[in-house]
Amino acid sequence: MPITSTSSRRIGAADSKTRERLLNAAEQLLLEEGYAAVTSRRVAAKAGLKPQLVHYYFRTMDDLFLEVYRRRADESLARFERAIAADCSLHTLWRLNADLRGASFSIEFVALANHRKAIRAEIAGYAERFRAAQLEAVSAALTADGLSADQIPPVVALVLMTGLTQVLALEKALGMTAGHEATIEYVERAIAQLEPRRATSER
């Protein structure tokens, strides 16, 4: 169930192209410069619009941040569901988690959530739903590979994949990339060894 916004009153049409431009601009700023750069003036300038329009469509900056997060979260969940429906495997799960841009997005919102309760509640609610969906997929993939929960606990495999990509994204944001390529290659080799069924099907 989605978390309610800080404002119960929506301003401006939900399907407005102007609103979409503002959301795109806010997301770009957040990814390129961090959440602190996302101000009404910076967002408007990035979108090529007047600053007043930001608060016409979003009553508060929290409302803007929440809509940016919800839009990306919904897209991520839909992409995950499509990918898993097509190929429920560890390889697919790793590929989805290895999107460092997505990890960077999450890290920025976690940092922002430390200061804004409404955003923290939204992230927690989404993370619980997404982790449950991921855990179900990991369990199914391991079972298909003939691996029991005693050999590789599904929740451990999931935390290792998601945690690793978040560390890589955080270090990359700091300009640190030493060991990243070797680590990614190692994980991909390990997954290939765990999934002989996939290697056979791709021949």
N, C-alpha and C positions, 0 to 999 in steps of 0.2 A: 504494500500500500504506500503511495507516495507521501512524502512529508509535506505538510502545508507550508506555504510561503509566509514570510513575515508580514505580508500585506494580503488582505482578503479581497482587495479591490484591484482589478486589472485595469491598467490605463493603456489605451491604444489597442488597435486590433492585433490579435495573436498571430494572424497570418500576414501581417504587414511586411513588405519588402524592406522598409526602413528599419523595422524592428530586427529583421534578420541581419541587416548590415551592421547594426550596433552589436548584436551577439557575436558576429564573425570578428569584428574589430576587437571586442573585449577578449575573445579567446586568443587571437593573434598576439595581443599585447601580453597576456598572461604567459604564453609559451615563450615569447621572445625576450621579455624583460622581467617577468615575475609578477605576482599578484599586486605588489605595491605600486606598479606602474598603471594599474587599471583605475583611473579616475574618470569622472564624467567628461572633463575637458579632453583628456588624452583619447578616450574612446571615440568621442565625437570627431576629433581631428583625424583619427585613423580611418573613420568611416566617411569622412568628407561631409559631415553634417554639423548643424548648429548644436552647441552644448545643451540647450534647453530641451532638445528632443530626447536626450537620455532619460530625463525625469518625466517626460511625457509618456514614455513607454514603460519605464521602471520607476516606481515611486521612490525606492531607496537603492543604494548600491548593493545591499544584500540581495534584493530582488533580482538585480542584474546578474550577480554572481551565481545565484541559485539556478537561474534559467540557463546560464552557460554550462553549469555542471550537469543539470538534468538532461540537456540536449545531448551532450557528449556521452553521458552514462547510458541513455536510452539507445544511442547509436551503437555503443560498444556491446551492450547486451544483445541487441538484434544481430550484430555481426557474429558474435560468439555462438548464438543459437544456430545461425545458418551454417557456420563452419563445422560445428559439431554434428549437425544433422547430416552433412555431406561426408564427414570423416571423423569419427570419434576415436582419436588416437592421441598418444602422448606427443607425437610430432606436431599435431595440430594445436594442442594446448600450449606447447612451448612456443610455437610460432606466434600465437596470439599474445602470449605474455611478453615475448621478446620485442614488442613494439615500444621502443624507448621513448618515443614521443608521447605515447599514452601514459607511460610511467611518469614522465616529467609533469604531465597534466595533473596526475593524482598527487604527486609530491607537492606541487604548488597549492593545491586545495587543502591538503593536510596542514600545511603551514598556515594558510588563511584560517582554517577551522580552529586553530589555537586561540584566535582572537574573536571569533564570531560563532555564538552558540547555534544559531539557526543553520549555519552551513555545516557545523560539526554533526548535527542531528541528521541532516540530509545525507552526508557522506556515510555515516554509520549505517543508516537504513539501506542504502544502495549496496554497500560493501557486504552486508549480511546476505542480501538476496543473491548477489553475484557469486559470493563464495559458495553458497549452497548449490548453485547451478554448476559451478566449476568442480566442486567436490563430487557431485553425481557423475560428471563426465570423466573425471580422473578414475573413479572407482570402476566405471564401465570399461575404460581403456585398459586398466591393469588386469581386470578379469579376462578380457579378450586376449591379453598377452600371456595368460596362464600364471599370473603373479598374484599370490595371496596377500591379504592385509598384513599377515605376519612377516612376509618378506619385505614388502614396501607398504607401509600404512598410507592410504590415499591422502589423508590430510597433511602428512609430512611431505609427500611428493609435491603437493600443491603449494605449500608454504615455501618450499625450497625454490620452486620455479618463480613464484610471484616475488618473493623476497630478493632473489638474486637480481632480477631485472630492475627492481627499484633501486638497489645499490648501484648497479651499473649506470642507471639514469642519473642518480644523484652525483656520482663521481664525474660523469661526462659533463654535467652542468658546471662542475668546478674546474673542468679542463683536464681531468685525470682520466687517462684511458689505458694506462699500463696494465697488461694482463687481461684486458677485456676480450680481445680476439681469441686468445688461447682458451679462456674460460668458456666462451660460447662454442668453440669447436669441440671442447671436451664434453660439454653437455649434449651436443648434437650426436657425438659418437656414442655416448652412453645410451641415449634414447634409441639410436639405431640398433644397438646390441640387445636392448630390451624388447624391441619390436621386430623380430625376424619376419613376422607375418606381413608387415608392411613392405620390407625389402623384397620379399618373394612376389608380392602382388604388383610391384612396380617394374619387374623384369619384363 
